[in-house]
Amino acid sequence: MTSTPSVPTLRERTRAVLASRRDEVVALSHALHADPELAYEEHRSARRTADLVEAAGFETERGAYGLPTAFRATAGSGDLVVALCAEYDALPGIGHACGHNVNAAASVAAALALAPFADELGLTVKLLGTPAEESGGGKVDMLRAGAFDDVAAAMMVHAAPQDSVGMSSQAISSWRVEYTGTAAHAAAMPERGVNAADAMMIAQVAVAAYRQQMPPDTVVSGVVTHGGDAANVIPARATAAYDCRAGTAADLRALQARIRACFEAGALATGAGLALETVGNDYADLRQDFDIGRRYLAAARDLGRTVQDLDPSLRGGSTDMGNVSHLVPTIHPMIGYDCGGTIMHNPDFTRYGTTPQADLAVLDGGLAMAWTALDLATGDRHRAGLLRRLADRGAASAVAAEQEAGPGTLPTGG
């Protein structure tokens, strides 16, 4: 790395670069918002996002890591690789009610602001288009495919009603449940039937009974998606969708075993067949790096934002960024704007995603991440620490490969 200007000078230079790109970045946020696409189907969103950075000179690979709606775009060739994750999937029926248009555009803003200075900072700026955060876990797929193998630090910001730094999230697993029985006339010959709906009812009662003994920070939620077709026919098929959440990946595995037993009880009691299918990847709990988080916190406050202090007790929903955080030093701050008192995953939240305040959140979130990366690149102690951790991780992976360790652990989606 060559001699670099002072951090205040670099901050102003990155601010100027982003100011020159402001209209493009805001237009991207608005375009994503106007054209929402679901998990693994974000073809136009990925193309729009990749087009912008490719036109700015990034080396871009579309359909990266075996995912048609993922991409990789890089600038610079330094040994300190900083990944910026761009989420752009939406929610069924309610569009960008989680603000992923803001998330994606903010990561693009950070990448554009840093790119002209990457080589003089000894940085590689790695913008990753990461599909399917809402359902499926695209980042877990990308972890398995090596997207983060060379990454020393990963970051993104997430839209929210207010700014916060350092919060955690719950580990989650999603299941599709199906019982198969035997149809029969419910009055003439009910003894000839095997009632799949009864099997589902028994499982639900078992889950409800277990709730009294569930450890803190565990949640089980679900809906029956099919329970029969006619009142005078013993249901031969019943289906449900269930989520298990826990405070840590280890607690999630224990919860899964108990809830699986509840569903098995329904099958055992009625004689119905049971199919329990995992939907997508398991998400690990989010473990944010507080050292990097403090740098982001200072940068955001320097931009005039009101951000509460780091608080590890804060807990959000669930995110596949959690899996990344188990392997790579990671931050996932919330970037706030006025949402009229509503919350994420509410249809009203969608309406606020292209307001002037949301646009400011895109720009401030991007610049705060860029300034955080500047600190990582120019702070000798922290830079060395990140590179050492990266080398240690590579050595551990090599040992694991030599030992032919079994299936992947939950943090990488196994």
Secondary structure, 3 states (H helix, E strand, C coil): CCCCCCHHHHHHHHHHHHHHHHHHHHHHHHHHHHCCCCCCCCHHHHHHHHHHHHHCCCEEEECHHHCCCCEEEEECCCCEEEEEEEECCCECCCECCCCHHHHHHHHHHHHHHHHHHHHHHCEEEEEEEECCCCCCCHHHHHHHCCCCCCCCEEECCEEECCCECCCECCEEEEEEEEEECECCECCCCHHHCECHHHHHHHHHHHHHHHHHHCCCCCEEEEEEEECCCCCCECCCEEEEEEEEEECCHHHHHHHHHHHHHHHHHHHHHHCCEEEEEECCCCECCCCCCHHHHHHHHHHHHHCCCCCCCCCCCCECCCCCHHHHHCCCCEECCEEECCCCCCCCCCHHHHCCCCCHHHHHHHHHHHHHHHHHHHHHHHCHHHHHHHHHHHHHHHHHHHHHHHCCCCCCCHHHCC
